[in-house]
Amino acid sequence: MYIGTIRSGLGNYLDSYGGGSQTYLHTYQFTGSGNQTWCVEKASETRGGFYLPPIHPSIHLCIDAHQSTAGYPVWLYTCNGTNSQRWCWNGRGYFTRWDHANLGLKDAGRYNIVRLTQGGANQWYTNGATFQDNC
């Protein structure tokens, strides 16, 4: 498990500002606040992958790609163990949907909503942490 920030190759940080279920995920400059601290938590089910809940707010939310369509915004939603909340880490810095490996998280620039993209996903950095992925 990893607990820390997740920064895009553009230098922006994943940010759970808004903090409620069905709040769109966006990127922001580094602030050191709790809404930029994430947990990369290995799914305990045998299907594999990772869940990405923010540490703040403390209500149990996960990054959720509720549509598997390129360009669709990603939001925070109550953790429920569905495939739309399961992510893969490919070892080169890309978070992709567990059930659609060609769809990755895209930073559209500071203050913008994170979206799914096909082929043009951003690399993401986790302070040097790497994950054993079984996707």
C-alpha positions as CSV (number, residue, x, y, z in Angstrom):
1,M,0.0,0.0,0.0
2,Y,1.1,3.5,-0.8
3,I,-0.1,6.7,1.0
4,G,1.1,10.0,-0.5
5,T,0.6,12.4,-3.4
6,I,0.0,11.4,-7.0
7,R,1.5,14.0,-9.5
8,S,1.0,14.1,-13.2
9,G,3.8,14.5,-15.7
10,L,2.5,18.1,-16.1
11,G,3.4,18.8,-12.5
12,N,-0.2,18.9,-11.2
13,Y,-1.5,16.8,-8.3
14,L,-4.6,14.7,-8.0
15,D,-7.0,16.6,-5.8
16,S,-10.3,15.5,-4.2
17,Y,-11.4,19.1,-3.6
18,G,-15.2,19.1,-3.1
19,G,-14.9,15.9,-1.1
20,G,-18.3,14.3,-1.7
21,S,-19.6,11.4,-3.7
22,Q,-20.1,12.2,-7.4
23,T,-17.5,15.1,-7.1
24,Y,-15.3,15.2,-10.2
25,L,-11.7,14.6,-9.7
26,H,-9.4,17.4,-10.8
27,T,-5.7,18.4,-10.7
28,Y,-4.3,21.4,-8.8
29,Q,-1.0,22.9,-7.8
30,F,0.7,21.3,-4.7
31,T,-0.8,22.6,-1.5
32,G,0.2,19.9,1.0
33,S,-3.4,19.5,2.0
34,G,-5.1,16.3,2.9
35,N,-7.3,16.3,-0.2
36,Q,-4.1,15.7,-2.2
37,T,-3.1,12.6,-0.2
38,W,-4.1,9.2,-1.7
39,C,-4.0,5.6,-0.8
40,V,-3.1,3.1,-3.5
41,E,-4.7,0.0,-2.0
42,K,-4.3,-3.4,-3.6
43,A,-7.7,-5.0,-4.2
44,S,-8.1,-8.0,-1.9
45,E,-10.3,-9.8,-4.5
46,T,-8.6,-12.3,-6.7
47,R,-9.4,-10.3,-9.8
48,G,-6.6,-7.9,-9.0
49,G,-5.9,-4.2,-9.5
50,F,-5.9,-1.3,-7.1
51,Y,-8.4,1.1,-5.5
52,L,-7.5,4.8,-5.2
53,P,-9.3,6.4,-2.3
54,P,-8.3,9.9,-1.1
55,I,-7.3,10.1,2.6
56,H,-9.4,13.3,3.0
57,P,-12.3,13.5,3.2
58,S,-12.5,10.4,5.5
59,I,-15.8,9.2,4.1
60,H,-15.0,6.1,2.1
61,L,-14.7,7.3,-1.5
62,C,-12.8,5.9,-4.5
63,I,-11.7,7.2,-7.9
64,D,-14.5,5.9,-10.2
65,A,-14.6,5.9,-14.0
66,H,-18.3,5.2,-14.2
67,Q,-18.2,5.2,-18.0
68,S,-15.7,3.4,-20.1
69,T,-15.6,6.0,-22.8
70,A,-12.6,8.1,-23.8
71,G,-13.1,11.8,-22.8
72,Y,-15.5,11.0,-20.0
73,P,-14.8,12.7,-16.6
74,V,-13.7,10.7,-13.6
75,W,-15.2,11.3,-10.2
76,L,-15.1,10.2,-6.6
77,Y,-17.8,7.8,-5.6
78,T,-18.6,5.7,-2.6
79,C,-16.3,2.7,-2.6
80,N,-18.2,-0.3,-3.8
81,G,-15.7,-2.7,-5.3
82,T,-17.0,-2.5,-8.9
83,N,-14.7,-2.7,-11.9
84,S,-15.2,1.1,-12.5
85,Q,-13.2,1.7,-9.3
86,R,-10.4,-0.8,-10.0
87,W,-7.2,0.5,-11.5
88,C,-4.0,-1.0,-12.9
89,W,-0.5,0.4,-12.6
90,N,1.5,-0.6,-15.6
91,G,4.9,-0.1,-14.0
92,R,5.7,2.9,-16.3
93,G,3.6,5.4,-14.5
94,Y,0.2,4.9,-16.1
95,F,-3.1,4.3,-14.2
96,T,-5.5,2.5,-16.5
97,R,-8.9,1.1,-16.0
98,W,-8.7,-2.5,-14.8
99,D,-11.3,-3.8,-17.4
100,H,-10.2,-1.4,-20.2
101,A,-6.4,-1.3,-20.2
102,N,-6.4,1.2,-23.1
103,L,-8.2,3.8,-21.0
104,G,-6.0,5.8,-18.7
105,L,-6.2,8.9,-16.5
106,K,-5.5,12.2,-18.3
107,D,-4.5,15.5,-16.7
108,A,-6.2,18.2,-18.8
109,G,-4.2,20.9,-17.0
110,R,-4.3,22.6,-13.7
111,Y,-7.8,23.2,-12.3
112,N,-9.3,20.9,-14.9
113,I,-11.3,17.7,-14.5
114,V,-9.4,14.4,-14.9
115,R,-10.8,12.4,-17.8
116,L,-10.3,9.0,-19.4
117,T,-8.3,9.0,-22.5
118,Q,-7.3,6.3,-25.0
119,G,-3.6,6.2,-25.8
120,G,-2.7,9.7,-24.6
121,A,-2.8,9.1,-20.8
122,N,-0.4,11.0,-18.6
123,Q,2.3,9.4,-16.6
124,W,1.7,9.8,-12.9
125,Y,4.4,9.8,-10.1
126,T,4.1,8.5,-6.6
127,N,7.3,9.8,-4.9
128,G,9.2,6.8,-6.2
129,A,6.8,4.1,-5.0
130,T,6.1,1.2,-7.3
131,F,3.4,-1.4,-7.1
132,Q,3.2,-5.1,-7.8
133,D,0.4,-5.3,-10.2
134,N,-1.5,-8.4,-11.0
135,C,-3.8,-7.0,-13.8
